[in-house]
Amino acid sequence: MHIQSSYDLLYALKKLNYLETTRDFLWWPNSGTFEVIVDAILTQQTKWEKVEESLYNLERSNLLSLESLRSGDLEQIAACIKPSGFYNTKAYRLKTLSCNILKDFGSFNDFQKNVTREWLLKQKGIGMESADSILCYGCKRDILVIDSYTARLIEALGYKFDNYTQLQKWMQDGIEKNLQKAKELYRHNFELSVIYSRFHGKIVEYAKKYIRGKNVDIKPLQNLI
């Protein structure tokens, strides 16, 4: 089953009433805040529920801010984020990244305005998905996050790409070439960054229900695409 473009997938997911979650308008909790950066590191190789436990511990210990992570004790940070796994490594990366943000940008606001994907990818522990999550949800940039769910769903719909960059380009092209239709679909003059944020969220919410290992159920989409 082939779809013509990624817009067709957006259309189908919208007709299925995704997003199901109401945790944040842009889907990622506390979008537009420093917490997104913390989330992007903690969520690597773990479940979101474990991230939430770690966030609660950090907040309770007054460590859930750029400045407090920079000056915080590494062992205390590690203890707080233990539920997320790989806690020593992630604690070091959180502290180092906080130091580098303040050194190179001075504040989170300046980071949001001026950080580049290249800068993020130079940071220890930040890969393409994490970098794009920070840019999309933390900085509200026009970037669509690509994850394994997206790759598996798109392959099940008839397309396969060699790498992250190729898939991301195809996904973004499909929306950008149909941007006016996408805005009409939402009945709002949403910015591209908002559409990308919610599109990725729709894919994840669908995948949680219909993707089990290698099995991808696309039947709910078939009559809509």
ROSE-4610 file (N, C-alpha, C; in Angstrom, 1 decimal, always signed):
// ROSE-4610
residu = [M/M/M/H/H/H/I/I/I/Q/Q/Q/S/S/S/S/S/S/Y/Y/Y/D/D/D/L/L/L/L/L/L/Y/Y/Y/A/A/A/L/L/L/K/K/K/K/K/K/L/L/L/N/N/N/Y/Y/Y/L/L/L/E/E/E/T/T/T/T/T/T/R/R/R/D/D/D/F/F/F/L/L/L/W/W/W/W/W/W/P/P/P/N/N/N/S/S/S/G/G/G/T/T/T/F/F/F/E/E/E/V/V/V/I/I/I/V/V/V/D/D/D/A/A/A/I/I/I/L/L/L/T/T/T/Q/Q/Q/Q/Q/Q/T/T/T/K/K/K/W/W/W/E/E/E/K/K/K/V/V/V/E/E/E/E/E/E/S/S/S/L/L/L/Y/Y/Y/N/N/N/L/L/L/E/E/E/R/R/R/S/S/S/N/N/N/L/L/L/L/L/L/S/S/S/L/L/L/E/E/E/S/S/S/L/L/L/R/R/R/S/S/S/G/G/G/D/D/D/L/L/L/E/E/E/Q/Q/Q/I/I/I/A/A/A/A/A/A/C/C/C/I/I/I/K/K/K/P/P/P/S/S/S/G/G/G/F/F/F/Y/Y/Y/N/N/N/T/T/T/K/K/K/A/A/A/Y/Y/Y/R/R/R/L/L/L/K/K/K/T/T/T/L/L/L/S/S/S/C/C/C/N/N/N/I/I/I/L/L/L/K/K/K/D/D/D/F/F/F/G/G/G/S/S/S/F/F/F/N/N/N/D/D/D/F/F/F/Q/Q/Q/K/K/K/N/N/N/V/V/V/T/T/T/R/R/R/E/E/E/W/W/W/L/L/L/L/L/L/K/K/K/Q/Q/Q/K/K/K/G/G/G/I/I/I/G/G/G/M/M/M/E/E/E/S/S/S/A/A/A/D/D/D/S/S/S/I/I/I/L/L/L/C/C/C/Y/Y/Y/G/G/G/C/C/C/K/K/K/R/R/R/D/D/D/I/I/I/L/L/L/V/V/V/I/I/I/D/D/D/S/S/S/Y/Y/Y/T/T/T/A/A/A/R/R/R/L/L/L/I/I/I/E/E/E/A/A/A/L/L/L/G/G/G/Y/Y/Y/K/K/K/F/F/F/D/D/D/N/N/N/Y/Y/Y/T/T/T/Q/Q/Q/L/L/L/Q/Q/Q/K/K/K/W/W/W/M/M/M/Q/Q/Q/D/D/D/G/G/G/I/I/I/E/E/E/K/K/K/N/N/N/L/L/L/Q/Q/Q/K/K/K/A/A/A/K/K/K/E/E/E/L/L/L/Y/Y/Y/R/R/R/H/H/H/N/N/N/F/F/F/E/E/E/L/L/L/S/S/S/V/V/V/I/I/I/Y/Y/Y/S/S/S/R/R/R/F/F/F/H/H/H/G/G/G/K/K/K/I/I/I/V/V/V/E/E/E/Y/Y/Y/A/A/A/K/K/K/K/K/K/Y/Y/Y/I/I/I/R/R/R/G/G/G/K/K/K/N/N/N/V/V/V/D/D/D/I/I/I/K/K/K/P/P/P/L/L/L/Q/Q/Q/N/N/N/L/L/L/I/I/I]
num = [1/1/1/2/2/2/3/3/3/4/4/4/5/5/5/6/6/6/7/7/7/8/8/8/9/9/9/10/10/10/11/11/11/12/12/12/13/13/13/14/14/14/15/15/15/16/16/16/17/17/17/18/18/18/19/19/19/20/20/20/21/21/21/22/22/22/23/23/23/24/24/24/25/25/25/26/26/26/27/27/27/28/28/28/29/29/29/30/30/30/31/31/31/32/32/32/33/33/33/34/34/34/35/35/35/36/36/36/37/37/37/38/38/38/39/39/39/40/40/40/41/41/41/42/42/42/43/43/43/44/44/44/45/45/45/46/46/46/47/47/47/48/48/48/49/49/49/50/50/50/51/51/51/52/52/52/53/53/53/54/54/54/55/55/55/56/56/56/57/57/57/58/58/58/59/59/59/60/60/60/61/61/61/62/62/62/63/63/63/64/64/64/65/65/65/66/66/66/67/67/67/68/68/68/69/69/69/70/70/70/71/71/71/72/72/72/73/73/73/74/74/74/75/75/75/76/76/76/77/77/77/78/78/78/79/79/79/80/80/80/81/81/81/82/82/82/83/83/83/84/84/84/85/85/85/86/86/86/87/87/87/88/88/88/89/89/89/90/90/90/91/91/91/92/92/92/93/93/93/94/94/94/95/95/95/96/96/96/97/97/97/98/98/98/99/99/99/100/100/100/101/101/101/102/102/102/103/103/103/104/104/104/105/105/105/106/106/106/107/107/107/108/108/108/109/109/109/110/110/110/111/111/111/112/112/112/113/113/113/114/114/114/115/115/115/116/116/116/117/117/117/118/118/118/119/119/119/120/120/120/121/121/121/122/122/122/123/123/123/124/124/124/125/125/125/126/126/126/127/127/127/128/128/128/129/129/129/130/130/130/131/131/131/132/132/132/133/133/133/134/134/134/135/135/135/136/136/136/137/137/137/138/138/138/139/139/139/140/140/140/141/141/141/142/142/142/143/143/143/144/144/144/145/145/145/146/146/146/147/147/147/148/148/148/149/149/149/150/150/150/151/151/151/152/152/152/153/153/153/154/154/154/155/155/155/156/156/156/157/157/157/158/158/158/159/159/159/160/160/160/161/161/161/162/162/162/163/163/163/164/164/164/165/165/165/166/166/166/167/167/167/168/168/168/169/169/169/170/170/170/171/171/171/172/172/172/173/173/173/174/174/174/175/175/175/176/176/176/177/177/177/178/178/178/179/179/179/180/180/180/181/181/181/182/182/182/183/183/183/184/184/184/185/185/185/186/186/186/187/187/187/188/188/188/189/189/189/190/190/190/191/191/191/192/192/192/193/193/193/194/194/194/195/195/195/196/196/196/197/197/197/198/198/198/199/199/199/200/200/200/201/201/201/202/202/202/203/203/203/204/204/204/205/205/205/206/206/206/207/207/207/208/208/208/209/209/209/210/210/210/211/211/211/212/212/212/213/213/213/214/214/214/215/215/215/216/216/216/217/217/217/218/218/218/219/219/219/220/220/220/221/221/221/222/222/222/223/223/223/224/224/224/225/225/225]
x = [+0.8/+0.0/+0.9/+0.8/+1.6/+0.7/+1.3/+0.7/+1.4/+0.7/+1.3/+2.4/+2.1/+3.0/+2.7/+3.6/+3.4/+2.1/+1.6/+0.4/-0.8/-0.8/-1.8/-1.9/-0.7/-0.7/-1.2/-0.8/-1.3/-2.8/-3.3/-4.8/-5.5/-5.0/-5.6/-5.5/-4.4/-4.3/-5.2/-5.3/-6.2/-7.7/-8.0/-9.4/-9.7/-8.6/-8.8/-8.8/-8.7/-8.8/-7.6/-6.4/-5.2/-4.8/-4.3/-3.8/-4.8/-4.5/-5.4/-5.0/-3.7/-3.2/-3.6/-3.8/-4.0/-2.9/-1.8/-0.8/-0.1/-0.1/+0.5/-0.1/-0.3/-0.9/+0.1/+1.4/+2.4/+2.7/+2.1/+2.2/+3.3/+4.5/+5.6/+5.3/+5.4/+5.1/+6.0/+5.4/+6.1/+7.0/+6.4/+7.1/+7.5/+8.6/+9.1/+9.9/+10.2/+10.9/+12.2/+13.1/+14.3/+14.1/+13.0/+12.7/+12.7/+12.4/+12.5/+13.9/+14.9/+16.3/+16.6/+16.1/+16.3/+15.6/+14.4/+13.6/+14.3/+14.8/+15.4/+16.6/+17.3/+18.4/+17.9/+17.0/+16.5/+15.7/+15.0/+14.1/+14.9/+16.2/+17.0/+17.0/+16.6/+16.6/+15.8/+14.7/+13.8/+12.4/+11.5/+10.1/+9.8/+8.8/+8.4/+8.1/+7.4/+7.0/+8.2/+9.4/+10.6/+11.2/+11.0/+11.4/+10.7/+9.4/+8.5/+9.0/+9.4/+9.9/+11.1/+12.0/+13.3/+13.0/+12.1/+11.8/+11.2/+10.4/+9.8/+10.9/+11.9/+13.0/+13.9/+14.1/+14.9/+14.2/+12.9/+12.2/+12.1/+11.9/+11.9/+13.2/+14.3/+15.7/+16.1/+15.2/+15.6/+16.7/+16.6/+17.7/+17.1/+15.9/+15.3/+15.3/+16.6/+16.8/+18.2/+18.4/+19.7/+20.8/+20.6/+21.6/+21.9/+20.8/+21.0/+21.7/+21.4/+22.1/+23.6/+23.9/+25.3/+26.0/+25.5/+26.2/+25.9/+25.0/+24.6/+25.7/+25.5/+26.5/+26.1/+27.1/+26.9/+26.3/+26.7/+26.2/+24.7/+24.4/+23.0/+22.1/+22.6/+21.8/+21.6/+22.7/+22.6/+21.6/+21.6/+20.6/+19.2/+19.0/+17.6/+17.1/+18.0/+17.5/+17.7/+18.0/+18.2/+17.1/+15.8/+14.7/+14.9/+15.6/+15.7/+16.8/+17.6/+18.6/+19.8/+21.0/+22.2/+22.4/+22.1/+22.0/+23.3/+24.4/+25.7/+26.1/+25.9/+26.2/+25.2/+23.9/+23.0/+23.2/+23.6/+23.8/+25.0/+26.1/+27.2/+26.8/+26.0/+25.6/+24.7/+23.8/+23.0/+23.8/+24.7/+25.6/+26.5/+27.1/+28.0/+27.2/+26.1/+25.3/+24.8/+24.4/+24.0/+25.1/+26.3/+27.5/+27.8/+27.7/+28.0/+26.9/+25.7/+24.6/+24.9/+25.2/+25.4/+26.7/+27.7/+29.0/+28.8/+28.1/+28.0/+26.8/+25.8/+24.6/+24.2/+24.6/+24.3/+23.0/+22.0/+20.7/+19.9/+18.8/+18.0/+17.3/+16.9/+16.2/+17.1/+18.3/+19.3/+19.6/+19.6/+19.8/+18.7/+17.4/+16.3/+16.4/+16.8/+16.8/+18.0/+19.1/+20.4/+21.0/+20.6/+21.2/+21.0/+22.0/+21.9/+21.9/+21.4/+21.5/+22.9/+23.8/+25.2/+25.8/+25.4/+25.9/+25.4/+24.2/+23.6/+24.3/+24.5/+25.1/+26.6/+27.2/+28.5/+28.5/+27.4/+27.3/+27.2/+27.9/+28.0/+26.6/+26.2/+24.9/+23.8/+24.0/+22.9/+23.0/+22.1/+22.1/+21.0/+20.7/+19.8/+18.4/+17.9/+16.5/+16.4/+17.4/+17.4/+17.6/+18.5/+18.7/+17.4/+16.8/+15.5/+14.4/+14.4/+13.3/+13.5/+14.8/+15.1/+14.7/+15.0/+14.8/+13.3/+12.6/+11.1/+10.3/+10.5/+9.7/+10.2/+11.6/+12.2/+12.3/+12.6/+12.9/+11.8/+10.8/+9.7/+10.2/+11.1/+11.7/+10.9/+11.0/+10.3/+11.1/+11.1/+11.8/+10.9/+10.8/+10.0/+10.9/+10.5/+11.3/+11.0/+12.0/+11.9/+12.4/+11.5/+11.9/+11.7/+11.9/+11.8/+10.3/+9.4/+8.0/+7.7/+8.2/+7.9/+8.5/+9.7/+10.3/+9.6/+9.1/+8.4/+7.0/+6.3/+5.0/+5.1/+6.1/+6.2/+6.6/+7.5/+7.8/+6.6/+5.8/+4.5/+3.6/+3.7/+2.8/+3.5/+4.6/+5.2/+6.5/+7.1/+8.3/+9.4/+10.6/+11.8/+12.9/+13.6/+14.7/+15.9/+17.1/+18.4/+18.8/+18.3/+18.8/+17.8/+18.1/+17.3/+17.0/+18.1/+18.0/+17.1/+17.2/+16.3/+14.8/+14.5/+13.2/+12.6/+13.4/+13.0/+12.7/+13.5/+13.3/+12.0/+11.7/+10.5/+9.3/+9.4/+8.3/+8.0/+9.1/+8.9/+8.4/+8.9/+8.5/+7.0/+6.5/+5.1/+4.2/+4.6/+3.8/+4.0/+5.3/+5.5/+4.9/+4.8/+4.2/+2.7/+2.2/+0.7/+0.4/+1.2/+1.0/-0.4/-0.9/-2.2/-3.3/-3.2/-4.1/-4.0/-2.8/-2.6/-3.2/-3.1/-3.7/-5.2/-5.7/-7.2/-7.7/-6.9/-7.2/-7.4/-6.6/-6.6/-7.7/-8.1/-9.0/-8.3/-7.0/-6.3/-5.1/-4.6/-3.5/-2.2/-2.0/-0.9/+0.4/+1.4/+2.8/+3.2/+4.2/+4.7/+5.3/+5.9/+6.5/+5.4/+4.2/+3.1/+2.6/+2.5/+2.0/+3.0/+4.3/+5.3/+5.2/+5.1/+5.0/+3.9/+2.7/+1.5/+1.5/+2.1/+2.2/+3.0/+4.2/+5.0/+4.3/+3.6/+2.8/+1.8/+1.1/+0.1/+0.7/+1.8/+2.5/+2.8/+3.4/+3.7/+2.5/+1.4/+0.2/-0.4/-0.4/-0.9/+0.0/+1.3/+2.2/+2.1/+1.9/+1.8/+0.6/-0.4/-1.5/-1.4/-0.8/-0.8/+0.5/+1.6/+2.9/+3.3/+3.5/+4.0/+5.2/+6.4/+7.6/+7.7/+7.8/+7.8/+6.4/+5.4/+4.1/+3.5/+3.2/+2.6/+1.2/+0.2/-1.2/-1.6/-1.8/-2.2/-3.6/-4.4/-5.8/-6.6/-6.4/-7.2/-7.0/-5.8/-5.5/-5.9/-6.2/-6.3/-7.5/-8.6/-9.8/-9.8/-8.7/-8.6/-7.6/-6.7/-5.6/-5.9]
y = [-1.2/+0.0/+1.2/+2.0/+3.2/+4.5/+5.4/+6.7/+7.7/+8.7/+9.7/+10.6/+11.0/+11.8/+11.7/+12.3/+12.3/+13.1/+14.0/+14.7/+13.7/+12.6/+11.6/+11.0/+10.7/+10.1/+11.1/+12.4/+13.4/+13.4/+13.4/+13.5/+12.3/+11.1/+9.9/+10.0/+10.3/+10.4/+11.4/+12.6/+13.6/+13.1/+12.4/+11.9/+10.8/+10.2/+9.2/+9.8/+11.2/+12.0/+11.9/+11.6/+11.8/+13.3/+13.8/+13.3/+12.9/+11.8/+11.3/+12.0/+12.3/+12.9/+14.4/+14.9/+16.3/+16.9/+16.2/+16.7/+18.0/+18.3/+19.6/+19.8/+21.1/+21.4/+20.9/+21.0/+20.5/+19.1/+18.4/+17.0/+16.7/+17.2/+17.0/+17.8/+17.2/+17.9/+19.1/+20.2/+21.4/+21.9/+21.8/+22.3/+23.8/+24.1/+25.5/+25.8/+24.8/+25.0/+24.2/+24.5/+23.8/+22.3/+22.0/+20.6/+19.7/+20.2/+19.4/+18.8/+19.6/+19.2/+18.0/+18.2/+17.1/+15.9/+16.0/+14.9/+14.2/+14.9/+14.3/+13.4/+13.7/+12.9/+11.7/+12.0/+11.0/+9.9/+10.2/+9.3/+8.3/+8.5/+7.6/+6.2/+5.2/+3.8/+3.5/+4.2/+3.9/+4.4/+4.0/+4.3/+5.7/+6.4/+7.7/+7.7/+6.7/+6.6/+6.7/+6.2/+6.2/+7.7/+8.3/+9.7/+10.6/+10.4/+11.1/+11.0/+9.8/+9.5/+10.4/+10.3/+11.1/+12.6/+13.1/+14.5/+14.9/+14.1/+14.4/+14.5/+13.5/+13.5/+14.8/+15.2/+16.4/+17.6/+17.7/+18.9/+18.9/+17.8/+17.8/+18.2/+17.9/+18.3/+19.6/+20.4/+21.7/+21.6/+20.6/+20.4/+20.4/+20.9/+20.9/+22.2/+22.8/+24.0/+24.0/+24.9/+25.0/+25.3/+26.3/+26.7/+25.7/+25.1/+24.1/+22.8/+22.4/+21.2/+21.6/+22.8/+23.2/+23.1/+23.6/+23.7/+22.5/+21.6/+20.5/+19.4/+18.7/+17.6/+16.4/+15.9/+14.9/+13.6/+13.2/+12.0/+12.2/+13.4/+13.7/+13.7/+14.3/+14.2/+12.8/+12.0/+10.6/+9.8/+10.1/+9.4/+9.8/+11.1/+11.5/+10.8/+10.6/+10.1/+8.6/+7.9/+6.5/+5.7/+6.1/+5.4/+5.3/+6.3/+6.3/+5.4/+4.8/+3.9/+4.7/+4.0/+4.7/+6.0/+6.0/+7.3/+8.0/+7.3/+8.0/+8.7/+8.0/+8.6/+9.8/+9.6/+10.7/+11.9/+11.6/+12.7/+13.6/+12.9/+13.6/+14.4/+13.8/+14.5/+15.7/+15.6/+16.7/+17.9/+17.5/+18.5/+19.2/+18.4/+19.0/+19.8/+19.4/+20.1/+21.4/+21.4/+22.6/+23.6/+23.1/+24.0/+24.6/+23.8/+24.3/+25.3/+25.1/+26.0/+27.4/+27.4/+28.7/+29.3/+28.5/+29.1/+29.7/+29.0/+29.5/+30.4/+30.3/+31.1/+32.1/+31.7/+32.6/+32.4/+31.9/+31.7/+30.7/+30.2/+29.3/+30.0/+31.3/+32.1/+32.3/+32.6/+32.9/+31.5/+30.5/+29.1/+28.8/+29.1/+28.8/+29.6/+30.8/+31.7/+31.3/+30.9/+30.9/+29.5/+28.5/+27.2/+26.6/+25.9/+25.2/+23.7/+23.0/+21.6/+21.1/+21.8/+21.4/+21.5/+22.6/+22.7/+21.6/+21.2/+20.2/+18.8/+18.5/+17.3/+17.1/+18.2/+18.2/+17.8/+17.9/+17.6/+16.1/+15.7/+14.3/+13.7/+12.7/+12.0/+12.6/+13.5/+14.1/+13.6/+12.7/+12.3/+13.0/+12.6/+13.4/+13.5/+12.3/+12.4/+13.3/+13.2/+14.0/+15.5/+15.8/+17.2/+17.8/+17.0/+17.5/+17.6/+16.7/+16.9/+18.2/+18.5/+19.8/+21.0/+20.9/+22.0/+22.2/+21.0/+21.1/+21.5/+20.8/+21.0/+22.0/+22.1/+23.0/+24.4/+24.5/+25.8/+26.2/+25.3/+25.5/+25.9/+25.1/+25.3/+24.4/+24.7/+24.0/+22.7/+21.8/+20.5/+19.4/+18.3/+17.2/+16.1/+15.6/+14.6/+13.2/+12.5/+11.1/+10.1/+9.1/+8.1/+6.7/+5.7/+4.3/+4.0/+4.6/+4.4/+4.9/+6.1/+6.7/+5.8/+5.4/+4.6/+3.3/+2.6/+1.4/+1.6/+2.7/+3.0/+3.3/+4.1/+4.5/+3.3/+2.4/+1.2/+0.3/+0.2/-0.6/+0.0/+1.3/+2.0/+2.1/+1.4/+1.2/+1.9/+2.6/+3.3/+2.9/+2.9/+2.5/+3.5/+4.0/+5.0/+4.5/+4.9/+4.4/+5.0/+6.2/+6.8/+7.8/+8.4/+9.4/+10.6/+11.1/+12.3/+12.2/+11.1/+10.9/+10.8/+10.0/+9.9/+11.2/+12.0/+13.3/+14.2/+14.2/+15.1/+14.7/+13.5/+13.0/+13.4/+13.2/+13.6/+15.1/+15.9/+17.3/+17.9/+17.3/+17.7/+17.6/+16.4/+16.1/+17.1/+17.6/+18.6/+20.0/+20.4/+21.7/+22.0/+20.9/+21.1/+21.1/+20.7/+20.7/+21.5/+22.5/+23.3/+24.0/+24.5/+25.2/+24.2/+23.0/+21.9/+21.5/+21.4/+21.0/+22.0/+23.3/+24.3/+24.3/+24.0/+23.9/+22.6/+21.6/+20.4/+20.7/+21.5/+21.9/+23.0/+23.7/+24.9/+26.0/+26.0/+27.1/+27.5/+28.7/+29.1/+28.8/+27.5/+27.1/+27.3/+27.6/+27.7/+26.3/+26.2/+24.9/+24.1/+24.8/+24.1/+23.4/+24.0/+23.5/+22.2/+22.3/+21.1/+20.0/+20.3/+19.2/+18.6/+19.4/+18.9/+18.0/+18.4/+17.6/+16.3/+16.5/+15.3/+14.2/+14.6/+13.6/+12.9/+13.8/+13.2/+12.3/+12.6/+11.7/+10.3/+10.3/+9.1/+8.2/+8.9/+8.1/+7.5/+8.3/+7.8/+6.7/+6.8/+5.7/+4.4/+4.7/+3.5/+2.8/+3.5/+2.9/+1.8/+2.1/+1.2/+0.1/+0.5/-0.4/-1.0/-0.7/-1.3/-2.2/-3.4/-4.4/-5.1/-4.7/-5.3/-5.0/-6.1/-6.0/-5.9/-6.1/-6.1/-4.7/-4.2/-2.8/-3.0/-2.6/-2.7/-1.4/-1.4/-0.2/-0.2/-1.2/-1.3/-0.1/+0.5/+1.7/+2.9/+2.9/+4.0/+3.7/+2.4/+2.1/+2.7/+2.9/+3.5/+5.0/+5.5/+7.0/+7.6/+6.7/+7.2/+6.9]
z = [+0.0/+0.0/+0.0/-1.1/-1.2/-0.9/-0.2/-0.1/-1.0/-1.4/-2.3/-1.6/-0.4/+0.3/+1.8/+2.6/+4.1/+4.5/+3.6/+3.9/+4.0/+3.2/+3.2/+4.6/+5.2/+6.5/+7.6/+7.5/+8.4/+8.3/+7.1/+6.9/+7.6/+7.3/+7.9/+9.4/+10.0/+11.5/+12.1/+11.4/+11.8/+11.8/+10.8/+10.7/+11.7/+12.2/+13.3/+14.7/+14.7/+15.9/+16.8/+16.2/+16.9/+16.9/+17.9/+19.1/+20.1/+20.8/+21.9/+23.2/+23.3/+24.6/+24.7/+25.9/+26.1/+27.0/+27.1/+28.0/+27.6/+26.3/+25.9/+24.5/+24.1/+22.8/+21.7/+21.9/+21.0/+21.1/+22.1/+22.4/+23.4/+23.2/+24.2/+25.4/+26.6/+27.9/+28.1/+28.5/+28.8/+27.6/+26.4/+25.2/+25.4/+24.8/+24.8/+26.1/+26.9/+28.2/+28.2/+29.1/+29.3/+29.6/+30.1/+30.5/+29.3/+28.1/+26.9/+26.6/+26.9/+26.8/+27.7/+29.0/+30.0/+29.5/+29.0/+28.6/+27.4/+26.5/+25.3/+25.6/+26.7/+27.2/+28.0/+28.9/+29.8/+29.1/+28.0/+27.3/+26.4/+26.3/+25.4/+26.1/+25.3/+25.8/+27.0/+27.2/+28.4/+28.1/+28.9/+28.8/+29.4/+28.8/+29.3/+30.8/+31.2/+32.7/+33.6/+33.1/+33.9/+33.9/+32.8/+32.6/+33.6/+33.7/+34.6/+36.1/+36.4/+37.8/+38.0/+37.1/+37.2/+37.2/+36.4/+36.5/+37.8/+38.4/+39.7/+40.7/+40.7/+41.6/+41.4/+40.2/+39.9/+40.5/+40.2/+40.6/+42.2/+42.8/+44.3/+44.9/+44.2/+44.6/+44.1/+43.5/+42.9/+41.9/+41.1/+40.1/+38.6/+38.5/+37.2/+36.5/+36.4/+35.7/+35.2/+34.2/+33.5/+34.5/+35.4/+36.3/+37.4/+37.9/+39.0/+38.5/+37.3/+36.7/+36.5/+36.1/+35.9/+37.2/+38.2/+39.5/+40.4/+40.0/+40.9/+41.1/+42.1/+42.4/+41.5/+40.8/+39.8/+40.4/+41.6/+42.2/+42.6/+43.0/+43.3/+42.1/+41.0/+39.8/+39.3/+39.4/+39.0/+39.8/+41.1/+42.0/+41.7/+41.3/+40.9/+39.7/+38.7/+37.4/+37.3/+38.4/+38.4/+37.7/+37.9/+37.2/+35.7/+35.1/+33.6/+33.0/+33.9/+33.4/+32.9/+32.8/+32.4/+33.1/+34.4/+35.1/+35.3/+35.4/+35.6/+34.2/+33.1/+31.8/+31.5/+31.8/+31.5/+32.4/+33.7/+34.6/+34.1/+33.7/+33.1/+31.9/+31.0/+29.8/+30.1/+31.1/+31.5/+32.0/+32.9/+33.5/+32.5/+31.6/+30.6/+29.6/+29.2/+28.3/+28.9/+30.1/+30.8/+30.9/+31.2/+31.2/+29.9/+28.8/+27.5/+27.0/+27.3/+27.0/+27.6/+28.9/+29.6/+29.1/+28.7/+28.3/+26.9/+26.0/+24.6/+24.3/+25.2/+24.9/+26.1/+27.3/+28.4/+29.1/+28.3/+28.9/+28.0/+28.6/+27.7/+26.6/+26.9/+25.9/+24.7/+24.9/+23.8/+23.1/+23.9/+23.3/+22.3/+22.7/+21.9/+20.6/+20.6/+19.4/+18.5/+19.1/+18.3/+18.1/+18.8/+18.7/+17.3/+16.8/+15.5/+15.7/+14.7/+14.8/+14.9/+14.2/+14.2/+15.6/+16.3/+17.7/+18.5/+18.4/+19.2/+18.9/+17.7/+17.3/+17.7/+18.1/+18.7/+20.1/+20.8/+22.2/+22.5/+23.5/+23.9/+24.2/+23.5/+23.8/+23.0/+22.1/+21.3/+19.9/+19.5/+18.1/+17.3/+16.1/+15.3/+15.9/+16.4/+16.9/+18.1/+19.0/+20.2/+19.8/+18.9/+18.5/+17.9/+17.0/+16.4/+17.4/+18.4/+19.5/+20.2/+20.5/+21.2/+20.3/+19.0/+18.1/+17.9/+17.7/+17.4/+18.7/+19.8/+20.9/+22.0/+22.0/+22.9/+22.4/+21.0/+20.4/+19.4/+19.1/+18.2/+16.8/+16.3/+15.0/+14.0/+12.7/+11.6/+11.3/+12.2/+12.0/+12.5/+11.7/+12.1/+12.6/+13.8/+14.5/+13.8/+13.6/+13.0/+14.0/+14.3/+15.2/+14.6/+15.4/+14.8/+14.5/+15.2/+14.9/+13.5/+13.2/+11.9/+10.8/+11.0/+9.9/+9.7/+10.8/+10.6/+10.0/+10.4/+9.8/+8.3/+8.0/+6.6/+5.7/+6.3/+5.5/+5.3/+6.3/+6.2/+5.1/+5.0/+4.0/+2.6/+2.4/+1.1/+0.7/+1.7/+1.4/+2.4/+1.8/+2.7/+2.3/+3.3/+3.1/+3.8/+3.2/+3.6/+5.0/+5.3/+6.5/+7.1/+8.2/+8.9/+8.0/+7.4/+6.7/+5.5/+4.7/+3.6/+4.0/+5.0/+5.5/+6.0/+6.7/+7.2/+6.1/+5.0/+3.9/+3.2/+3.0/+2.4/+3.2/+4.5/+5.4/+5.4/+5.4/+5.5/+4.1/+3.0/+1.7/+1.5/+2.0/+1.8/+2.5/+3.6/+4.4/+3.8/+3.5/+2.9/+1.6/+0.8/-0.6/-0.5/+0.7/+0.9/+2.2/+2.4/+3.6/+3.8/+2.7/+2.8/+3.1/+2.5/+2.8/+4.2/+4.7/+6.1/+7.1/+6.7/+7.6/+7.5/+6.4/+6.2/+7.0/+7.0/+7.7/+9.2/+9.7/+11.2/+11.4/+10.3/+10.4/+11.2/+11.2/+11.8/+11.0/+11.1/+10.3/+11.2/+11.5/+12.3/+11.6/+12.4/+11.8/+11.5/+10.6/+10.2/+11.4/+12.4/+13.6/+14.4/+14.5/+15.2/+14.5/+13.2/+12.4/+12.6/+12.5/+12.6/+14.0/+15.1/+16.4/+16.6/+16.2/+16.3/+15.4/+14.3/+13.3/+14.0/+14.5/+15.2/+16.3/+17.1/+18.2/+17.8/+16.7/+16.1/+15.8/+15.1/+14.7/+16.0/+17.0/+18.2/+18.9/+19.0/+19.7/+18.9/+17.5/+16.7/+16.9/+16.9/+16.9/+18.3/+19.3/+20.6/+20.7/+19.8/+19.8/+18.7/+17.6/+16.4/+16.0/+16.7/+16.3/+17.5/+17.2/+18.2/+17.6/+18.0/+17.4/+15.9/+15.1/+13.7/+13.0/+13.8/+13.3/+13.3/+12.2/+12.0/+11.4/+12.2/+11.7/+11.1/+9.8/+9.0/+8.6/+9.1/+8.7/+9.0/+10.2/+10.5/+9.6/+8.9/+8.0/+6.6/+6.2/+4.8/+4.1/+4.8/+4.2/+4.1/+4.7/+4.8/+3.9/+3.4/+2.6/+1.1]
